[in-house]
Amino acid sequence: MVIGGSARRAGRFPVGRFCTLTAAFGGFDLDLRAAVPSQDEITLTVWGVAARVAITVPDRWRVTNQVLVLSSRQAMADRDGAPGEPLLRLRGTCVGGSFQLTQG
């Protein structure tokens, strides 16, 4: 959660089955490239109000993006991968800021 500031989470850390990212009047950078998923499917709920939210996912992960963005949006298309790879489901709403979803 970020309110009126900025935060960055990167490196090797466990990612639970259900996670929430909340940002208001600030910025949040989430880099999942070295993250360790605890399950085959992860649901990440994103809430943003006048905030910049940037998420980077690993190349091998499958991604389903269902985030409603009422502002600036730069998001990759949904990606199907190998059946054994982790699936990241993105849900939520971003209003008045920006949402960026990249794979790298």
C-alpha positions as a LaTeX table, in Angstrom:
\begin{tabular}{lrrr}
\hline
Residue & $x$ (\AA) & $y$ (\AA) & $z$ (\AA) \\
\hline
Met1 & 0.00 & 0.00 & 0.00 \\
Val2 & 1.27 & 3.44 & $-0.96$ \\
Ile3 & $-0.39$ & 6.74 & $-0.05$ \\
Gly4 & 1.26 & 9.95 & $-1.18$ \\
Gly5 & 4.68 & 8.41 & $-1.78$ \\
Ser6 & 6.37 & 5.72 & $-3.79$ \\
Ala7 & 7.41 & 2.11 & $-3.28$ \\
Arg8 & 9.26 & $-0.56$ & $-5.22$ \\
Arg9 & 9.24 & $-4.31$ & $-4.67$ \\
Ala10 & 11.74 & $-6.40$ & $-6.62$ \\
Gly11 & 14.06 & $-9.32$ & $-6.10$ \\
Arg12 & 13.40 & $-12.81$ & $-4.81$ \\
Phe13 & 10.31 & $-12.93$ & $-2.56$ \\
Pro14 & 7.34 & $-15.29$ & $-2.20$ \\
Val15 & 4.05 & $-14.31$ & $-3.87$ \\
Gly16 & 0.89 & $-15.64$ & $-2.23$ \\
Arg17 & $-2.21$ & $-16.99$ & $-3.95$ \\
Phe18 & $-4.12$ & $-13.72$ & $-3.41$ \\
Cys19 & $-2.35$ & $-10.34$ & $-3.26$ \\
Thr20 & $-3.51$ & $-6.73$ & $-3.31$ \\
Leu21 & $-1.64$ & $-3.68$ & $-4.53$ \\
Thr22 & $-3.10$ & $-0.32$ & $-3.47$ \\
Ala23 & $-1.70$ & 3.07 & $-4.48$ \\
Ala24 & $-3.21$ & 6.51 & $-3.94$ \\
Phe25 & $-1.51$ & 9.76 & $-4.99$ \\
Gly26 & 1.85 & 8.05 & $-5.41$ \\
Gly27 & 3.60 & 5.32 & $-7.34$ \\
Phe28 & 4.20 & 1.58 & $-7.01$ \\
Asp29 & 6.66 & $-0.49$ & $-9.06$ \\
Leu30 & 6.24 & $-4.26$ & $-8.73$ \\
Asp31 & 8.89 & $-6.41$ & $-10.42$ \\
Leu32 & 7.93 & $-10.10$ & $-10.37$ \\
Arg33 & 10.78 & $-11.40$ & $-12.56$ \\
Ala34 & 12.61 & $-13.02$ & $-9.61$ \\
Ala35 & 9.52 & $-13.65$ & $-7.46$ \\
Val36 & 8.65 & $-17.18$ & $-6.31$ \\
Pro37 & 4.95 & $-18.04$ & $-6.77$ \\
Ser38 & 3.45 & $-20.10$ & $-3.94$ \\
Gln39 & 0.73 & $-21.54$ & $-6.22$ \\
Asp40 & 0.22 & $-22.26$ & $-9.93$ \\
Glu41 & $-2.32$ & $-19.42$ & $-10.08$ \\
Ile42 & $-1.90$ & $-15.99$ & $-8.51$ \\
Thr43 & $-4.62$ & $-13.34$ & $-8.33$ \\
Leu44 & $-3.30$ & $-9.81$ & $-7.97$ \\
Thr45 & $-5.91$ & $-7.13$ & $-7.30$ \\
Val46 & $-4.79$ & $-3.60$ & $-8.23$ \\
Trp47 & $-6.42$ & $-0.45$ & $-6.84$ \\
Gly48 & $-5.07$ & 2.92 & $-7.94$ \\
Val49 & $-6.32$ & 6.49 & $-7.46$ \\
Ala50 & $-4.25$ & 9.25 & $-9.09$ \\
Ala51 & $-1.28$ & 6.90 & $-8.90$ \\
Arg52 & 1.31 & 5.34 & $-11.19$ \\
Val53 & 1.27 & 1.54 & $-11.05$ \\
Ala54 & 3.92 & $-0.42$ & $-12.99$ \\
Ile55 & 4.08 & $-4.23$ & $-12.97$ \\
Thr56 & 6.76 & $-6.34$ & $-14.69$ \\
Val57 & 6.18 & $-10.08$ & $-15.09$ \\
Pro58 & 8.61 & $-12.83$ & $-16.17$ \\
Asp59 & 8.61 & $-13.93$ & $-19.81$ \\
Arg60 & 7.51 & $-17.47$ & $-18.99$ \\
Trp61 & 4.41 & $-16.56$ & $-16.92$ \\
Arg62 & 0.92 & $-16.70$ & $-18.36$ \\
Val63 & $-1.00$ & $-13.44$ & $-17.83$ \\
Thr64 & $-4.68$ & $-12.48$ & $-17.81$ \\
Asn65 & $-5.27$ & $-8.73$ & $-17.45$ \\
Gln66 & $-8.71$ & $-7.56$ & $-16.30$ \\
Val67 & $-7.74$ & $-4.21$ & $-14.77$ \\
Leu68 & $-10.15$ & $-1.40$ & $-15.64$ \\
Val69 & $-8.07$ & 1.71 & $-16.33$ \\
Leu70 & $-9.73$ & 5.13 & $-16.56$ \\
Ser71 & $-6.57$ & 7.03 & $-17.46$ \\
Ser72 & $-3.26$ & 6.23 & $-19.16$ \\
Arg73 & $-2.71$ & 2.56 & $-19.94$ \\
Gln74 & 0.22 & 0.67 & $-21.43$ \\
Ala75 & $-0.39$ & $-3.02$ & $-21.12$ \\
Met76 & 0.78 & $-6.07$ & $-22.96$ \\
Ala77 & $-1.82$ & $-8.45$ & $-24.36$ \\
Asp78 & $-2.93$ & $-11.48$ & $-22.39$ \\
Arg79 & $-0.37$ & $-14.24$ & $-22.74$ \\
Asp80 & $-0.88$ & $-17.98$ & $-22.89$ \\
Gly81 & 2.16 & $-20.05$ & $-22.08$ \\
Ala82 & 3.00 & $-23.62$ & $-21.27$ \\
Pro83 & 0.38 & $-25.30$ & $-19.03$ \\
Gly84 & 2.90 & $-25.85$ & $-16.21$ \\
Glu85 & 3.92 & $-22.19$ & $-15.93$ \\
Pro86 & 2.41 & $-19.85$ & $-13.30$ \\
Leu87 & $-0.75$ & $-17.92$ & $-14.22$ \\
Leu88 & $-1.05$ & $-14.30$ & $-13.04$ \\
Arg89 & $-4.61$ & $-12.95$ & $-12.99$ \\
Leu90 & $-4.72$ & $-9.16$ & $-12.69$ \\
Arg91 & $-7.96$ & $-7.53$ & $-11.55$ \\
Gly92 & $-9.00$ & $-4.17$ & $-10.16$ \\
Thr93 & $-9.35$ & $-0.51$ & $-11.12$ \\
Cys94 & $-7.01$ & 2.43 & $-11.72$ \\
Val95 & $-8.53$ & 5.91 & $-11.89$ \\
Gly96 & $-6.74$ & 9.14 & $-12.71$ \\
Gly97 & $-3.19$ & 7.87 & $-12.90$ \\
Ser98 & $-1.37$ & 5.37 & $-15.08$ \\
Phe99 & $-1.12$ & 1.59 & $-15.35$ \\
Gln100 & 1.76 & $-0.15$ & $-17.05$ \\
Leu101 & 2.08 & $-3.92$ & $-17.49$ \\
Thr102 & 5.22 & $-5.23$ & $-19.18$ \\
Gln103 & 6.93 & $-8.55$ & $-19.63$ \\
Gly104 & 10.65 & $-8.81$ & $-19.36$ \\
\hline
\end{tabular}
